[in-house]
Amino acid sequence: MNDIHIDSDIPLVEIESGIPLTPKVSARKRNWTYPFPKMKMGDSFFVNNITTKVMSPHISRAKEALKRNFTQRTIGKGVRVWRIP
């Protein structure tokens, strides 16, 4: 037999079903380094002296948080980022 031991220091809780999951609420407001939230379709911005490797994590976070698509290209010694469909 499998005996289940419940620590007596832990208060008893009731298991419930049919309770709807509430929406997730962010604990903090995001401070954006780049203007992703303000961008309209076709808008772009350029950052000098940066690589796509450095910009990629910023784009990934913006895509996930804003549910929008962005792409980037190396131009000279910097990166241009576009909002795309």
Secondary structure, DSSP 8 states (H G I E B T S, - for coil): -------TTS-------S--------SS----SS-GGG--TT-EEEEES--HHHHHHHHHHHHHHHT-EEEEEEETTEEEEEEE-
